[in-house]
């Protein structure tokens, strides 16, 4: 309960809530699209830079098991999501596969929120986690599209190109290369711009996401309670499994909790772009609403504190 309250009163979560309130009361608050795009570019590149610096200080042997675990869970979670979405959520094959691609991928903002929660709790975390975010982004999308049995000649190739060249992976990977090449000393000159203001920029980004989520709340009524329940069950199942597995391979308590939040999240940046191309017949009202309107706020309010507590309990 203490962790839950601590997470709920953080500036990041409250900014998201403020965005929801703005829409519910009919405020004319708007963040221009160009500014929103600028905020997302800043966050993705800053995450990559910080991760690259940490990678430059991490032994290569230390990354083997985390990378293997990330790839394994990146393949398992979309299959699990597809099963529950068809059985419990009672979605059709196309909509279930499209939504499973989102749950197999990762929400970068959930990852950042989990990092901030870990810092606030005074728990250590592993510096290579941003690299795992980039790795986790792709496998789930590929498997989700394969579950829909797309033909090899059309949408699949275009969708994969969209994923690999999309801004999420490109900026994070590019930032990591720069951060790893320059190291902490080399990045020190741009730290006042990319490191220090990071939390403030994140709050503005979450404010916008809160307004976007509020706009899609009406879609939940159409989706039905089974889909909403599935959107809460999947992050708990995937996140708890990932937290336990991360602890088992030697991640510290904070790193395991953040990894659990990563695996338990649902993408709403890279996955929608790929699914829109490969599965145009799938309903955005279902996969976007579940990812952004159900699972994202659920993880902010409940999922992350649970993963933190589980990691603390399992860590030696």
N, C-alpha and C positions, 0 to 999 in steps of 0.2 A: 504493500500500500504506500509506503514511503517513497519507493522508486516511482510508482505510478503518479503520485502527487508531484514529485520533483520533475517528472517529464512533462506533465500537463501545464505546469507554470513556467516552462522555459519560453524564452522569446520566440523560438522557432515555431512551437506548437501554437502559441497564442497569436502569432501573426497569421497562421493558417486559419484559425478560428475567426479572427477579425475579418478576413476576406469573406468567409461564409456569412457572417453577420451583415457585412456591407450589402451583399446580394439579397439577403432575406428581408432587410428593411427598405430596400429600394434605393440605396445610395447611388449617386452618380459617379462614385469613385471608379476610375479607369486607369490602368497602366498601359500606355501605348504599346502596340505590338513591337515596334522597333526597340523600345527600352527592354521589354520582356526578352526579346532575342539576345540583346546585349548582356542581360543578367545571366542567361543560360550559358552563353559563350564564356563569360568570365568564370562562372562556377566550375564548368567542366575543365577549362584550362588550368585553373588554380588547383583543382583536385589532382590533375595529372602532374603538375609541378611538385606538389608536396609529396605525392607518391614516388616520383622519380628520385627526389632527394633521399627518401627513406630507402629506396631500392639500392642506391649507391652505397649505403651503409649496411646492407644486408648480405650475408654470405649466400652464394648460389645454392648450396646444399640445403639451406633452410627453406627454400621455396618449393622443393620437389613435392612433398606431401600436400601442402596447401593447394598447389596447382592441380594435382591429380584429384583431390577431393572436390575442388571447384568444378572440374570437367565432369566428374561423376554425377554430382548433384545437378549440374546444368542439364544433364540428359535424363535424370530420374524425375525431376520436379514437373516438367511438362507432361510426362506420361501419367504421373499421379494426378495432376490437375485435370487432364482429359478424362480420366476415369470418374472422378468426383463430379465434374461438370456434366457428364452424360448421365450418370446414375442418380446423384443427389439433386443436381441442378436441372436435370431433364432438358438439357440443351441439345439441339441437333448437331450432327457431326461437324459441319462447317463452323458454326458459332463456337462449339466446344473447342475445336482445334485452334481457332483464332485466339480465343481467350487463354488457352493453355500456353500458347506462345508467349503471352504477356507474363504469365506466372512462372514460366521457365527462365525468363530473362530477369533483369534487375532494375530497381528504381534507384537512380543515383542520389536523389534527394533523400530517400529513406536511409541510404547509406550514410550520408552526411549528418542527418538528424541523429542516427545511432552513435556516430562518432562524438557528437556534441554531448549526448546523454552519458556516454562512457567517461568523457572528461569531467563532466559535472559530478559524476559519482566517484571520481578519484581513482578510477580503475586504469591499469595499463592497457595498451593496445599494440597490435603488430603493425609496423610501418609499411609492410608490403600489401596491405589490404586494397589500396586503389588499383594495383595491378590485377587483383582477383576480380574486381568489379568489371574491368574491361574484358577479362576472360569469360565471365559469367554471362555477359550480354548476348553472346551469339548462339551457343548450342541450343538453348530453349526455343529460340525463334526458328531455327532450322528444323527441329523435331516437330514443333507445332505445325509448320507448313507441310511437313511430310505426313503428319497425321491426317491432313486434309486431302492427301493423295493428289497433289497437284501434278500436272504433266511436266515432264522435264524440258519441254521446248519453250515454255512461256514464262509464267509468273515467277517461278522459283529463282531463275538466274537473276532477274531484275530485282527481286526482293533481297537476295543475298548481296548484290552490289549496293543496294540502298543501306543495308545494315553495316557493311564493312566501310563504306565511304561516308556514312552519315556522320553528323557533327559530334555525336556522343563519343563514339569510339575514336574518331580521328583526333579530336581535341584532347581527350584523355591520354591516348597513346602518344601523341605528339608532345604533350606536356611532360609525360613521364620520361621520354627520351631526352628532352632538354634538361629536366631536373636531374636525371641520372648522370648526364654528361657534365653538368656544371657543378653538381654537389652543393652542399649547404653554403660554402663560401661564395660560389658563383651566383647563387640565387639571392644572396643577402641584399644585393643592390635593388632588386625588385620586390623584396618581401614587404615593404611598407604599402605596396599597392595590391599584391596578390595574396598575401598571408594575413596581415592585420585587419583589413576591412571585411574579411570573408564572412563572418557571422552576420554583419549588417546587411550585406548583399543577399545572403540566404534568406533573411527575414522578408525582404522585399519580394523575393521570388516566391516564397510561401504565401505571402499576401495575395499574389496573383493566382496561385494554384487554388487557394481557398475560394476565390470568386468563380474560377472555372468549375470546381467541384460542386459548388452550390447551384450553378446553372444546370447541372446534370442530375440533380437529386430527383427530379420528376421521373427520370428513366427507371429509377429503382422500383416504382410502383408497377410499371409495365413488366419488369423482369421477374417479379414475384419473390416471395420470402425464401424459397429454396435457393435461388441464385445468391441472395444476400447472405444467407447462412453459409453457403459454400465460400463466399468471399471472405468470411471471417475464419472459417475452418482451415483453409489452405495455408494462410500465413502461420497459424499456430503449429500445424503439422510439419510444414517444411522448415520453418524457423527453429523449432525445437530439435528436429532431427539434425539440422546443420550445426546448431550450438553444441549438441552432445558430440557429434563427430569431430568438430573442430577442437574441442577439449581433449578428445581421445588422441589426436595426432600431435598434441603439444602446444596448441595456441594458448596464450594467456587468457585470463578471464574476460578482459575487455575486448580482445580480438575475437574470441569465440562468440561473444554477444553481438558484436557488429556483423560478423559473418552470418550469424543466424538471422539478423534483420535483413541482410542482403538477399539471402536465399529465400526468405519468407516474403519478400516484396514482390511487386508486380510492375513491370515496365510501362511507362506511358509516354516515352519519347521515342526510343529506337523501335520497339515492337509495333506500335501503331503505324509507323512509317512503312515498315516491311509488310505488315498485314494488309494495309490499304492497297498495296500494289498486287500482292499475290492472291488475296482473297477479297476482291471487291464486293462479293455477295454477302460477306459476314457483316453483322450489325455492330457499328461503332457504339450504338446505344447500350450494348451489352458489355463488350470488352473494355471500352473506355470507362464506363460507369463503374464496373467492378474494380478496375485497377485504381482509378482516381477517386471515386466516390465512396467505395467501401473499404478496400484493403489498405489504401494509403492512410486515411485517418485512423483506421483500426490499429495499424502498426504504431503510429505516432502516440496514440493514447494508451494502448494496452499491450501490443506485441513487444515493443522495445523493452519496457519494464520487465515483462515476463522473461525475455531472453537474458537480460542482465541478471535477474535473480537465479535463473537456471545455470548460467555460467558460473556465478559465485558459488552455487551449491555443488556443482560438479568439479570445479577446479581443486587440485590438491592443495 
